[in-house]
Amino acid sequence: MIKLLPLTTLLLLGGCSWFSWLPFVDGDKDSRSEKRREEGKASELVKFDAEIKIKRLWRSKVGEGLGRKYLTLTPVVVADQVIAADAYGLVESHDRFSGKRLWQVRIGAVESGFFDFGLWDRKDPSFVTGGVGAGGGMALLGTSGGEVVAIGIADGNERWRANVGSEVLVAPVVAEDLVFVQTIDGRLLALEEETGEVRWSFDNQVPILTLRGTSKPVVADGAVYTGFASGKVSAVRADNGQPIWEHRIMLPEGRSELDRMVDVDGTPLVVGGAIYAGSFQGRLKSLRRADGSPLWETEMSTYHDLAEGYGQLYVVDADDHVTAIDLESSDEAWKQTDLFKRKLTSPVAFSNYVLVGDEEGYLHVLAQSDGRFLARKRIDADGLRSAIVVSDSVVYIVGNSGSLTALELLTE
């Protein structure tokens, strides 16, 4: 069965904003912004008085970047290292305080004729599609060829390489002495941490048409929680893959396959006794971890990871509105609409801030209290897609060009 995943994703994520470069000159800035919204074009950046300063601590370059496919290769911080990868097989470790490169390794090379499943792939032969995960002294990456590669964090030497049969679009997760991997064909697998051998596999049926993305598994208290393109969230036992419960976030609706897409691509968020998940063209729900029964739900379309802070859930929806929702009641605390159609990254919350990046390479800092803009800085002219990572109040970002930047937020 053939899927038009890359093209479908670009059409969905891009929409009419692909044509936002076309000029218009009528009206003042507010009326122009409103017109852009009505036409489905990305919002222009609004002016505001910055309340904090974004300071760059260091900047480096990792390979050739993320290429032209819709890839999100998030860096990972382990002890005193930050490990990042490009889409063409290069993996690097940097000292997270100074940015000095500690080691560099290639997990594979681009091969002529290897990618033969579409015009887009032939133009851009990138193959590292899932990463970077870490645990057990290893950094782990997934590839478009269905491999999971484990390399030692101390030296970059390859530990093992496992074939999981299908493309891996998210970072593998290490917990319970296992490596959990989700593949694009709807399978959740557990690999032995020491060898990469498959211990168990949990399968979920994949619809005809899906977004190009998968949920990242979350492991807590002996259970693995993850979402699927079918619109379901499932909980399975970490040790043997036996199902505990499943809950459908959204039923497919509509006549066309496009209308019926309800992917749960964001990483489920576990907070206390609840798990939060959202679906594309569907709903955002809070579920009881013990049995998957719903606690509340609200209409919202999202394919991003969720963030939490101040007793609130932070969501980037399909229109790139950033919304804060009360964790207990589902009441909307605030909504920031001035980043409409700017193709935002998943949000991250820390201290008093909510951080998102956009396709033009800007980092936006919002206040958790009311969503107002606190600061903005352009990080990478090629844009930002990968999730932002925060460790000990230092912000690490991989840009689409391959830039690896460490930042600090300072009060004015």
C-alpha positions in Angstrom: 0.0 0.0 0.0 1.5 3.3 -1.1 1.2 6.4 1.0 1.8 9.9 -0.1 3.1 10.9 3.3 5.8 13.5 2.5 3.6 15.5 0.1 0.5 15.2 2.2 2.3 16.5 5.2 3.7 19.5 3.4 0.3 20.4 2.0 -1.3 20.1 5.4 1.4 21.9 7.3 2.0 24.5 4.6 -1.4 25.2 3.3 -2.0 28.6 1.7 0.9 30.1 3.6 3.2 28.7 0.9 2.1 31.8 -1.1 2.7 34.3 1.7 5.5 36.0 -0.3 3.0 37.6 -2.7 2.9 41.3 -2.1 -0.1 43.5 -1.1 0.0 47.1 -0.2 -3.4 48.2 0.9 -4.3 49.3 4.4 -2.4 49.8 7.6 -0.5 47.0 9.4 -3.5 45.8 11.5 -5.8 45.6 8.5 -3.1 43.9 6.5 -2.6 41.3 9.3 -6.4 40.7 9.4 -6.5 40.3 5.6 -3.6 37.8 5.8 -5.5 35.8 8.4 -8.7 35.8 6.2 -6.6 34.5 3.3 -4.9 31.9 5.4 -1.5 33.6 5.2 1.1 33.6 8.0 0.9 36.5 10.4 3.5 39.2 10.3 5.6 39.7 13.4 4.0 42.1 15.9 6.0 44.7 17.7 6.3 44.6 21.5 8.4 45.9 24.3 10.9 43.1 25.3 10.9 42.3 29.0 13.8 39.8 28.9 16.9 39.3 26.9 17.9 36.3 24.9 21.7 35.8 25.3 23.6 33.4 23.0 26.1 31.4 24.9 27.6 29.6 22.0 26.8 28.4 18.5 28.2 25.5 16.4 27.3 23.6 13.2 26.3 20.0 12.9 26.7 18.6 9.4 24.3 19.6 6.6 21.2 20.2 8.6 17.7 18.7 8.2 17.4 18.9 4.4 14.1 19.5 2.5 12.0 16.8 4.1 9.8 17.5 7.1 12.2 16.2 9.7 12.5 17.1 13.4 15.8 15.9 14.9 15.8 17.1 18.5 19.1 17.2 20.4 19.5 15.5 23.7 21.4 16.6 26.8 23.3 13.9 28.8 25.4 14.9 31.7 27.9 17.5 30.3 27.2 16.7 26.7 24.6 17.8 24.1 24.3 15.4 21.2 22.8 16.3 17.9 22.6 14.8 14.4 22.0 16.0 10.8 19.7 14.2 8.4 22.6 12.6 6.4 24.2 10.4 9.0 26.5 12.7 11.0 26.2 12.6 14.8 28.2 15.0 17.1 28.7 15.5 20.8 29.5 18.9 22.2 30.4 20.2 25.6 27.1 21.7 26.7 28.8 24.6 28.5 31.4 25.7 25.9 30.1 24.2 22.7 33.4 22.4 22.0 33.0 19.4 19.9 33.9 16.2 21.8 33.4 13.6 19.1 31.9 13.1 15.7 30.8 9.9 13.9 28.8 8.9 10.8 26.2 6.2 11.2 25.8 5.7 7.5 26.4 7.4 4.1 24.1 8.6 1.4 24.0 6.0 -1.3 23.2 6.8 -4.9 20.0 5.1 -6.0 19.1 4.0 -2.4 16.0 6.2 -2.2 13.6 5.3 -5.0 10.2 5.9 -3.5 9.5 9.3 -4.8 10.8 12.4 -6.6 11.2 14.3 -3.3 13.4 11.6 -1.9 15.6 11.5 -5.0 16.2 15.2 -4.6 17.1 14.9 -1.0 18.7 11.6 0.0 18.6 12.2 3.8 18.0 9.1 5.9 18.3 9.9 9.6 14.7 10.5 10.5 14.3 9.8 14.2 16.5 11.2 16.9 18.2 11.8 19.2 17.3 9.5 22.1 19.5 8.6 25.0 19.8 6.2 27.9 22.0 3.3 29.1 25.1 5.2 28.1 23.9 5.3 24.5 22.6 7.8 22.0 20.0 6.3 19.6 18.8 7.3 16.2 16.2 5.9 13.7 16.5 5.9 9.9 14.2 5.9 6.9 15.5 2.4 6.1 14.0 1.0 9.3 17.2 0.8 11.4 17.8 1.8 15.0 21.4 2.6 15.7 22.9 2.8 19.2 26.2 4.6 19.7 28.2 5.0 22.9 27.9 8.5 24.5 31.4 8.4 25.8 33.2 7.9 22.5 30.6 7.7 19.6 31.4 4.0 18.9 28.6 1.9 17.5 27.1 -0.5 20.1 24.5 -2.2 17.9 22.2 -1.8 14.9 18.7 -3.3 14.7 16.3 -3.6 11.8 12.7 -2.8 12.9 11.2 -3.1 9.4 9.9 0.4 8.8 10.8 4.1 9.0 11.4 5.5 12.4 10.4 9.2 12.7 10.8 9.9 16.4 13.6 9.4 18.8 13.9 5.9 20.5 13.2 5.9 24.2 15.2 4.0 26.8 13.6 2.8 30.0 13.1 -0.4 32.0 16.3 -1.8 30.4 14.6 -1.7 27.0 14.6 0.6 24.0 11.1 1.6 22.8 10.7 2.4 19.2 7.6 3.5 17.2 7.6 3.0 13.4 5.6 4.7 10.7 3.6 1.5 9.9 1.9 1.6 13.3 4.1 -0.7 15.4 5.5 -0.1 18.9 8.5 -2.3 19.6 10.7 -3.0 22.6 14.3 -3.8 21.9 16.8 -5.3 24.4 19.0 -2.5 25.6 22.2 -4.5 25.4 21.8 -6.1 22.0 18.9 -4.4 20.1 17.1 -7.7 19.7 13.3 -7.4 19.6 11.5 -8.5 22.8 8.0 -7.7 21.7 5.9 -5.8 19.2 2.5 -4.1 19.5 0.7 -3.5 16.3 -1.9 -0.9 15.4 -3.7 -0.6 12.1 -2.7 2.4 10.0 -5.2 4.4 7.9 -4.8 4.8 4.2 -3.7 8.5 4.6 -1.8 9.8 7.5 0.4 12.8 8.5 4.1 12.2 8.1 4.9 11.7 11.8 4.4 9.4 14.8 3.9 9.7 18.5 6.9 9.3 20.8 6.4 6.6 23.5 6.3 7.7 27.1 7.3 5.2 29.9 6.0 5.6 33.4 5.5 3.1 36.3 6.0 0.0 34.1 3.6 1.1 31.3 4.2 2.5 27.9 1.8 5.2 26.6 1.7 6.2 22.9 -0.6 7.5 20.2 -1.3 6.2 16.7 -2.5 7.5 13.4 -5.8 5.7 13.9 -6.7 8.4 16.5 -6.1 6.0 19.5 -3.9 6.3 22.6 -2.8 3.0 24.0 -1.2 1.8 27.2 0.8 -1.5 27.2 3.0 -3.2 29.8 6.6 -2.3 29.3 8.0 -5.8 30.0 5.9 -7.8 27.6 3.8 -5.5 25.5 0.5 -6.8 26.8 -2.3 -4.2 26.3 -3.6 -2.4 29.4 -6.2 -0.1 27.8 -6.8 1.9 24.7 -8.9 5.0 24.1 -9.9 6.6 20.9 -9.2 10.4 21.0 -11.2 11.0 17.9 -13.3 8.9 15.5 -12.6 9.5 11.8 -15.3 11.6 10.2 -16.1 12.8 6.7 -16.2 11.3 3.2 -12.7 11.8 2.0 -9.6 10.2 3.5 -8.2 13.7 4.0 -11.2 14.6 6.2 -10.8 11.3 8.1 -7.3 11.9 9.3 -7.2 12.0 13.1 -3.5 11.2 13.8 -2.2 11.3 17.4 1.3 12.4 16.5 2.2 14.4 19.6 4.0 12.8 22.6 1.4 12.0 25.3 2.0 14.1 28.4 1.9 12.3 31.8 1.2 14.5 34.8 0.3 12.7 38.1 -2.6 10.3 37.6 -3.6 11.8 34.2 -2.4 11.5 30.6 -3.1 14.3 28.1 -3.2 13.8 24.3 -4.6 15.5 21.2 -5.4 14.5 17.7 -5.3 16.2 14.3 -8.7 17.4 13.2 -10.0 16.1 16.5 -9.9 16.7 20.3 -7.7 17.3 23.2 -8.4 14.9 26.1 -7.4 14.2 29.6 -7.5 10.5 30.5 -7.1 8.6 33.7 -3.8 6.7 33.6 -5.2 3.7 35.5 -7.8 2.7 32.9 -7.9 5.3 30.1 -11.3 6.7 31.0 -11.8 10.3 30.0 -11.6 13.1 32.6 -12.4 15.9 30.1 -12.2 16.8 26.5 -12.2 19.9 24.3 -12.3 20.5 20.5 -8.8 21.2 19.2 -6.7 20.1 16.3 -3.0 19.5 17.0 -0.2 17.3 15.9 2.4 18.7 18.3 3.8 17.6 21.6 2.2 19.2 24.7 3.9 21.2 27.5 2.9 21.8 31.1 3.5 24.4 33.8 1.7 26.6 36.3 -1.1 24.0 36.4 -1.7 24.6 32.8 -1.4 22.7 29.5 0.2 24.5 26.6 -0.9 23.5 23.1 0.1 24.6 19.6 -2.9 23.9 17.4 -3.0 23.3 13.7 -3.4 27.1 13.0 -0.4 27.8 15.2 -2.4 29.4 18.0 -0.7 28.9 21.4 -3.3 28.1 24.0 -3.1 27.6 27.8 -5.6 25.2 29.3 -6.3 24.4 32.9 -5.1 20.9 33.6 -8.0 20.1 35.9 -11.0 21.8 34.4 -10.0 22.3 30.7 -10.9 26.0 31.0 -9.0 28.2 28.6 -6.6 30.5 30.5 -5.3 32.5 27.5 -4.7 32.2 23.8 -2.0 33.8 21.7 -3.1 34.2 18.1 -0.4 36.5 16.7 1.7 33.5 15.4 -1.0 32.3 13.1 0.3 30.0 10.4 3.9 30.6 11.2 4.5 26.8 11.4 5.5 26.6 15.0 7.5 24.0 16.8 6.1 22.1 19.7 6.0 24.3 22.8 8.3 23.9 25.8 7.7 25.4 29.3 10.2 26.2 32.0 10.5 28.9 34.7 8.0 31.6 33.8 8.2 31.0 30.0 6.7 29.1 27.1 9.0 28.8 24.1 8.2 28.1 20.5 10.2 28.5 17.2 8.9 29.2 13.7 9.7 28.4 10.1 11.5 31.8 9.6 13.9 30.8 12.4 12.6 33.0 15.2 12.5 31.9 18.8 9.4 33.4 20.6 9.3 33.6 24.4 5.8 33.9 25.9 4.7 34.4 29.5 3.1 31.4 31.1 0.8 33.7 33.1 -1.0 35.4 30.2 0.7 34.5 26.9 2.1 37.9 26.2 5.4 38.2 24.2 8.5 38.6 26.4 11.3 38.3 23.8 12.1 37.2 20.3 15.4 36.3 18.5 16.2 34.9 15.1 18.2 31.7 15.6 18.5 30.2 12.1 17.6 31.8 8.8 16.6 28.4 7.4 14.0 28.0 10.0 13.2 26.0 13.2 11.3 22.7 13.2 12.9 20.5 15.9 11.7 20.6 19.4 13.5 23.0 21.8 15.4 21.4 24.7 16.0 23.0 28.1 18.5 21.8 30.7 19.5 23.7 33.8 17.8 26.8 32.4 19.9 26.7 29.3 18.0 26.5 26.0 19.4 24.3 23.2 18.1 24.5 19.6 19.0 22.8 16.4 18.0 24.9 13.4 17.1 23.5 9.9 20.6 24.5 8.6 22.3 22.4 11.2 23.1 25.2 13.6 23.3 24.1 17.3 22.8 27.0 19.6 22.8 27.4 23.4 20.9 30.3 24.8 20.2 31.9 28.2 17.1 34.0 29.1 18.0 37.0 31.3 15.7 39.5 32.9 16.3 43.1 31.7 
